[in-house]
Amino acid sequence: MIPLDRGARAGALLRRRTEPPLWEFGDLLIRRYHPAELDTVLTLHRDGLAQVGLQPGDGIYYEYDLFQMEDLYLREGGEFLVGVLDIGELVAMGGLRRFPGHSAKVGELVRLRVRPDLQRRGYGSALVMALEERARELGYLMLRGDTTAYQQPALELYRGFGWRETRREVINGIVNIHIEKPLG
């Protein structure tokens, strides 16, 4: 059991199965993505970006990887997890993949999304914990990621788990913030 003290109503992330991975967090099950869920994942991704005024193709965000989940995540030393409410509704997601151009020991956490009307319930925290745990299992020693200055709640979430900012860059007028976390 992994305690969660970030205001979550459920209190703990419970690992239920190692392979395929399965966690429980109150009324949310976190499990591996299934290809039949692509449309829902795309909607969740786009809604999350729209919430802060971003969209795929803006120079920072893209979505080609979501159409290649098995190849880019599941077959290449990564993982793609979804959060499903106990009523069967997919409401959260997050991916882990090998960081492009780096050692097999460096992973990238991407596509962390929680449906906007269900944010601030601990689901994002539970996904981060599950993805970090999965990264350790897959042999990663370092995780990297990025977010934008528009996504302050995401940045605060990562900082709460010990991620640190490494640099900033401006892309098409948008401040992109790079972060990382060593896995010990």
N, C-alpha and C positions, 0 to 999 in steps of 0.2 A: 504494500500500500504506500502510495506517495501522497503525503499531506499537501493540501493546497490551501494556503492562508491568504490568498489575494481576494478575499471578499466573496468567494464562491459559496453558493448555498449548499452544494453537495458535500464539500469538505475534502474529498480525497479522490485521486485517480487510482483506480484498481485495475491491475493487469489480470485479464481473464484467460488469455491464451497467447502463447509465444508465436506460433506459426499456423496459419496466417495471423498476424498480430490483431489483438482485440483488447480494448480497454473499456472500462465503464467509469463514467463520471456523472453521478446522479441519474438523470433521465436521458443522458447522452451516451450512446455507444460510439466508440472511435474504432474504425476498422479500415481495412484496405479498400480502396476504390474498385468498383466494378465497371467495365466498359459501358454497360447499359445506362450508367449515370452521367454520361458526358453532357447531355443537354442541361441537366440541373447544375453541374459543376460550372459550365460556361455562364449560366445565368447568375450564379452566386459570385463568380469572378467579376463579371461586368457590373453587377449591382454594387459590389464593394468598391470598385473604382469610381463609379458614378457618385457614390456617397460623398466623395471628396473632390469631385470635379475632374476626374481623370477618365481616360478611355483607352482601350487597346488601339495601338497605332499612333499614340501621342509622342512617340520617340523614346519613351521610357517603358511603357507597358505593351506587351504583345501577348499573344495567346497560341502561337503555333505549337508550343509544347503540350498544350492540353489535348491536341489532336493526335499526339504521339505518346500517350501516357505509358503504354507498355514498354516501348523502346527507350524513352528518355528517363523513365523513373524505375519501373519494375524489373527490367532486364539488365540494367546498368548499375547495380549496386545502390539503388535508392528505394524510395517508398512514396506512395501517395495515399494519404489517409483522409477519410471523410468522417464527419460527425453526424450521426443519425439519431433523432429523437426517438424515444421508445414507441412513438406512434408511427414510425417508419419514414419520417420526413428528413431528408438530407439538408442540414442547415449550416455546416461548417466544413472546412477543408484545409489541407496544407500538404506541401510536397517537400521531399528531400531528394537531392540528386548529387552526383559527383560534381564538384565545382569545375566549370569548364577551364581547361588549360592548366590544371594543377594536379598535384599528386592524388593518388587514390585515397589518401588519408584526409583530404579536405572536402567537406560537403557543403552544399548550399541549401538553406531553408528558403522555400519560395511558396507563393500562392496562399499564404495564410489569410483566410477569409472566414468571417462569421456573418450570417445573415444580419443586416443592420438592425432589425427590430428585436434581435436576440442577443445583442452585444451587452457587455458588462455583467454577464452571468457566470464568467469563469471558463466558458467554452474555449476561447482563444488560449488561455493559460493551459488548459488541459491538453490542447493540441500541441503547444510548444513543448510541454513536458513529454508527451508521447513521442514526438519527432526527435527530441534530443535523446531519449532512451533508445529509440530505434537506431539513431546514428551511432551510438556507442556499440550497439550489437553488431552493426555492419562494419565496425572497425575505424570509423572516422575519429580523428584526433582534434579536428578544428571544424567549426561551422562558420559559414559566412552568409550574409544576406544583405538586402538593401530595402529601403523604404523611402518615401518622400517626406519632405517637410510638411506636406499637407496631412500626413498620416501620423500625427502626434500620439494618438492613443496606441498605435502599433509600436511606435518607438519607445514609449513608456513601458509597454508590456515587455519588450525585449530587454530593456534596461533592468527591469525588475527581476529578470532571470540571469543577470550578470553579463549580458551582451554589452560590448563597448563600441563606440563610434570610432571608425578608422579614418574616414575621409568624407568629404562632400564634393559634389560636382554639379554643375548646372547643365541640364540637357533640355534644349528647347524651352528655356525659361523656367524649368522646374528643378528645384533643389533635390538631388538624389543623395541620400545618406547611406553610406556603406557601414556595416556593422559586422562584428565577429565575436565568437566565443570559443575559447579552448575547452575541449572536453577532457576532463581529468579522470 
